[in-house]
Amino acid sequence: MSRFALVTAEPDFDERVRLAAAGLPGTLQAFRADFLPSTIDDMFGQLVGEPLEVLVLGPDLPSSDVLNFAAAVDVRSPHVSVMYAADASPDLALAAMRSGVRDLVTPNADIDTLRVHLEQAATAASYRLSSASAVQPGAGENTSQGRGRVITVMSPKGGVGKTTIATNIAVGLAKNSPMSVVIVDLDLQFGDVASGLMMKPDRSIVDAVGGPMDSLSLKTYLVPHATKLYALCAPLNPADADRVSAEQVSELISRLASEFQYVVIDTSPGLGEHVLAALDQATDVVWVCGMDLPSIRGLKSGLEILNELDMLPEHRHVVVNMADRKSGITVQDIEATIGVPIDVILSRSKAMPLATNRGVPALQDGIRDATVKGLRKLVERFHPSWEERNRRQVHRRVVFQ
């Protein structure tokens, strides 16, 4: 059961939140006030019924008070999703993330939009609570229990669209889990996540690994995006790649996985030490190849090497990108060569390069295209309920039309 609390003295916003919550499981407890108490105990002590999962703070509350209150909630009850109704400027979005606000919603959002935000916030809170209450692993046990899902997008060959796929995965996941997704650009010399998301970051992964990796410090290096995800970008100077070690990458990913529901990693081509460090932390690997022999043979070799090293993550997703029926190669040819089934086929599309050049991922832009439909299917594979719902079809043969 989801449990909601609301603090606002704005009648119209109060009514819309009540109507939105009425369609969801659980109860809502409202506090009619245009101020926040001096301590969170003053409010938490008045809550009754189910445990609190979502705290909604109205647009009439001062932003400075909201940020301070959210920080206190994040320390005491980190599983609680704090929603703030405010017009999100880049500065406010970054300050909100650092303080512990999990979602920003426009003050004039309609009832249906508010209901979606409330439902997503409750789902994220349930996830964090279940992760926090998971049994702590002992010696020799799996240390990934209770952590976020780490999705590594990789390919032995370059030019197959890894960054496009990685950014769209992150955008797609953020639609269902706002402010719970971070994408990391691990192509340290020539990473394009920043340009793919139309960002101009002041800091990069070099800064993140060069300082303390506690929760508060890490968040200062992340760049918020309009789709309610965060990015840790590659350094602007390719020479700075030498300042990042594989051990630092491993620790960084581990820290981010303890803070976010999803960590999406865009890697450089090949199987260098940074890529292997990411794979060592990964719960999922998205293998990307094109419909050309060098790409397919590279994928075959990569799978064989990682299988010998026992470094293949539990969940595997094989994607053929820029597929073309006129290439002279069939899906069956690829499967016979690499020895595993293809999970998703993304056909060659005129819309995808246009979206990439604009710095607006296709899943953000709402383009109607067969390739975009394939990207949505790929994103669905990472939703918690997907594997259980499709247990018999985890690697079902796809049809290329």
C-alpha positions, -999 to +999 in steps of 0.1 A: +000+000+000+013+034-009+011+062+017+012+099+008+015+131+028+009+166+015+020+200+028+005+230+012-020+259+018-027+263-019-063+251-023-062+243-060-030+223-057-044+205-026-075+195-044-056+182-075-032+161-054-061+146-034-080+137-066-048+122-081-040+101-050-077+089-048-070+066-077-040+049-061-036+024-033-031+039+002-042+070+020-032+106+018-027+128+049-027+165+042-013+194+063-028+228+054+002+251+059+024+274+038+054+266+060+074+236+071+081+226+107+115+233+122+122+196+125+109+166+106+099+150+139+072+177+142+055+163+111+065+126+112+051+124+147+016+133+134+016+107+107-008+077+112-016+046+093+008+030+067+045+039+066+051+071+046+064+066+010+057+099-008+059+134+007+045+161-016+055+197-009+034+224-024+044+254-047+036+279-019+065+266+003+098+285+001+124+266-019+151+271+007+129+256+034+120+227+011+156+219+002+166+219+039+136+198+049+142+173+021+179+169+032+167+160+067+142+135+053+169+120+031+191+114+062+164+100+084+142+081+059+161+078+026+135+056+010+108+084+011+102+101-022+100+138-018+081+156-045+083+194-049+059+214-070+080+241-086+090+254-121+123+235-126+152+257-135+186+240-140+199+255-108+169+243-088+170+209-104+206+204-093+200+218-058+170+196-055+189+165-064+217+173-039+192+179-011+173+147-016+142+159-036+134+129-058+110+146-082+100+180-094+065+186-108+051+217-124+027+236-100-001+236-126+001+199-135-032+183-142-047+154-121-036+127-145+000+140-146+001+142-108-012+107-105+016+094-128+042+112-107+027+099-074+026+064-087+062+065-100+074+081-067+057+053-047+072+026-068+107+041-064+101+044-026+091+008-024+122-002-043+145+018-020+128+004+011+132-032-001+168-026-010+176-011+024+159-039+042+176-066+022+198-090+042+233-077+044+257-101+026+283-119+047+317-132+036+315-148+002+279-137-004+267-117-034+275-080-026+252-067-053+221-074-032+201-043-024+218-022-051+206-005-083+207-022-116+239-015-135+234-017-173+266-017-194+263-009-231+292-022-251+306-034-283+341-046-294+338-024-325+331+013-327+305+031-349+276+008-341+255+033-321+264+025-285+260+060-273+226+065-290+213+033-275+227+041-240+212+076-239+178+063-251+179+036-224+186+062-198+158+085-211+133+056-213+141+044-178+138+080-164+102+082-177+092+055-152+118+062-125+124+100-125+155+112-107+166+076-101+187+071-133+223+081-139+242+076-172+280+074-170+302+081-200+330+056-198+344+064-232+370+085-215+388+098-246+360+104-271+328+101-252+297+117-267+270+114-240+272+151-233+266+160-269+240+133-273+220+149-245+229+185-255+248+192-223+278+214-215+291+200-182+315+219-160+328+187-143+335+152-155+342+117-143+378+128-137+366+152-110+344+125-095+371+099-090+397+125-079+377+134-047+358+118-019+331+094-033+305+099-006+269+104-015+269+142-012+302+147-030+293+125-060+260+144-066+280+176-072+296+161-103+263+150-119+245+171-146+207+171-145+189+166-178+154+177-188+141+141-188+149+138-150+180+118-153+215+126-144+248+123-163+284+119-154+302+130-185+336+121-200+365+146-197+368+173-224+405+166-228+412+130-241+445+131-222+427+132-189+416+095-195+450+085-180+439+100-147+411+075-142+421+040-131+401+008-134+399+005-096+384+040-094+358+031-121+348+001-101+344+020-069+325+048-087+300+025-102+295+007-069+288+040-051+264+052-078+246+018-077+239+024-040+223+058-048+204+052-080+179+026-091+195+024-126+231+031-136+236+031-174+272+029-186+283+039-221+316+023-228+345+027-253+349+001-280+369-030-271+376-047-238+400-023-221+405-022-184+378+004-178+353-017-197+362-048-178+358-029-145+323-018-156+314-054-166+326-066-132+300-044-115+272-049-141+239-067-136+231-064-173+251-061-205+237-047-237+258-061-266+255-039-297+265-049-332+258-038-367+249-059-398+285-062-410+310-090-407+337-071-387+311-061-361+296-096-359+330-113-356+340-088-330+309-096-309+316-133-313+352-129-300+341-106-272+315-131-259+340-160-261+367-140-242+343-129-214+329-164-211+364-177-206+370-150-179+336-158-163+327-121-166+293-124-184+267-106-163+235-125-153+213-106-178+223-104-215+206-083-242+219-086-277+209-057-300+214-055-338+215-018-347+211-001-381+197-034-395+192-035-432+176-063-452+197-054-482+230-060-463+233-095-475+233-108-439+203-123-421+195-124-384+199-162-386+234-157-399+243-135-370+228-159-344+247-188-360+280-169-359+278-155-323+261-186-309+233-167-290+199-154-300+192-118-310+169-100-285+162-067-302+166-055-338+167-017-345+163-012-383+181+016-401+161+048-397+163+084-411+149+097-378+176+084-355+206+103-370+185+134-370+176+130-333+213+123-325+225+154-344+199+176-325+211+163-292+175+151-284+172+113-279+144+097-299+126+085-268+126+120-255+113+135-287+084+111-290+092+102-326+069+077-342+092+052-359+098+014-360+132+019-345+119+040-316+094+012-310+123-012-308+141+010-283+110+010-261+110-028-261+147-027-251+139-004-222+110-026-211+135-055-205+150-036-175+117-030-157+115-052-125+083-070-137+096-078-172+116-110-166+089-126-145+062-116-170+083-129-200+102-158-184+096-180-213+105-154-238+137-139-223+157-147-255+129-154-280+139-152-316+130-118-331+116-112-365+132-086-388+106-070-411 
